Amino acid sequence: MKLYRFYIDAGKLQKEILEVEEKPKSYTITGCDWRQRIAKDDIGAVDCHKRVHLLDDNKDYAIEILMDFYSDKKSQHDKYHEKQLQMYHQIFNALQVAKKEG
């Protein structure tokens, strides 16, 4: 059986075709020294290595999943920096007030 792995490398979408053996709760990649397992629940979701595994060779769907993931990550990242910036402004203003008083 084949499993398709999509990921971004060097700014380009990459695809690997993996030979897998189906188990009750996972797929086991065959043909490598260590038998990596991919849970069936993780098919169609972005894993911790920012890869998407699909049962079909559906590049458009993989792109859609990765775009959703990266747009959410970017917005989380932007919100984090916005909060940090607000905190730094508050600290800076408090230091300015302390300097004038002191």
C-alpha positions as CSV (number, residue, x, y, z in Angstrom):
1,M,0.0,0.0,0.0
2,K,1.2,3.6,-0.7
3,L,1.1,6.6,1.6
4,Y,1.9,10.1,0.3
5,R,3.9,12.5,2.5
6,F,3.9,16.2,1.6
7,Y,6.1,18.8,3.2
8,I,7.9,22.1,2.5
9,D,11.7,21.9,2.0
10,A,13.8,24.8,0.8
11,G,10.7,26.8,0.0
12,K,9.2,24.1,-2.2
13,L,6.5,21.5,-1.8
14,Q,8.0,18.1,-1.7
15,K,6.4,14.7,-2.0
16,E,7.5,11.3,-0.9
17,I,5.8,8.1,-1.8
18,L,6.0,5.6,1.1
19,E,5.4,1.9,1.0
20,V,3.4,1.1,4.1
21,E,1.8,-1.9,5.8
22,E,-1.6,-1.3,7.3
23,K,-2.1,-2.2,10.9
24,P,-5.3,-1.9,13.0
25,K,-4.5,1.6,14.3
26,S,-1.5,2.7,12.2
27,Y,0.5,2.4,9.1
28,T,4.1,1.1,9.3
29,I,6.6,2.3,6.8
30,T,8.4,-0.6,5.2
31,G,11.7,-0.7,3.5
32,C,13.7,1.2,6.1
33,D,15.8,0.0,9.1
34,W,13.5,1.5,11.7
35,R,9.8,0.9,11.2
36,Q,8.2,4.3,11.6
37,R,4.5,4.2,12.4
38,I,2.0,6.8,11.4
39,A,-1.3,6.7,13.4
40,K,-4.4,6.4,11.3
41,D,-5.8,9.4,13.2
42,D,-2.9,11.5,11.9
43,I,-3.7,11.0,8.2
44,G,-4.7,14.3,6.7
45,A,-3.3,16.4,9.6
46,V,0.0,18.2,10.0
47,D,2.4,16.2,12.2
48,C,5.1,17.6,14.6
49,H,7.6,17.7,11.7
50,K,5.2,19.9,9.7
51,R,4.4,17.1,7.2
52,V,1.0,15.9,5.9
53,H,0.4,12.2,5.1
54,L,-2.4,11.3,2.7
55,L,-3.8,8.0,1.4
56,D,-4.3,9.6,-2.1
57,D,-1.8,11.5,-4.2
58,N,-3.8,14.7,-3.8
59,K,-1.4,17.6,-4.0
60,D,-4.1,20.3,-3.9
61,Y,-5.5,18.9,-0.6
62,A,-2.1,18.7,0.9
63,I,-1.4,22.3,-0.1
64,E,-4.7,23.4,1.4
65,I,-3.9,21.6,4.7
66,L,-0.4,23.2,4.9
67,M,-1.7,26.6,4.0
68,D,-4.2,26.5,6.8
69,F,-1.5,25.3,9.2
70,Y,1.0,28.0,8.3
71,S,-1.6,30.8,8.2
72,D,-2.7,29.8,11.8
73,K,1.0,29.6,12.9
74,K,1.7,33.0,11.4
75,S,-1.3,34.6,13.1
76,Q,-0.3,33.0,16.5
77,H,3.3,34.2,15.9
78,D,2.1,37.8,15.1
79,K,-0.2,37.9,18.1
80,Y,2.6,36.8,20.4
81,H,4.9,39.5,19.1
82,E,2.1,42.1,19.4
83,K,1.6,41.2,23.1
84,Q,5.4,41.3,23.6
85,L,5.5,44.7,22.0
86,Q,2.7,46.0,24.2
87,M,4.4,44.7,27.3
88,Y,7.7,46.4,26.3
89,H,5.9,49.7,25.7
90,Q,4.4,49.5,29.2
91,I,7.8,48.7,30.7
92,F,9.4,51.6,28.8
93,N,6.7,54.0,29.8
94,A,7.0,52.9,33.5
95,L,10.8,53.5,33.2
96,Q,10.2,56.9,31.7
97,V,7.9,57.9,34.6
98,A,10.4,56.6,37.1
99,K,13.2,58.6,35.5
100,K,11.2,61.8,35.6
101,E,10.3,61.3,39.2
102,G,13.7,60.5,40.3
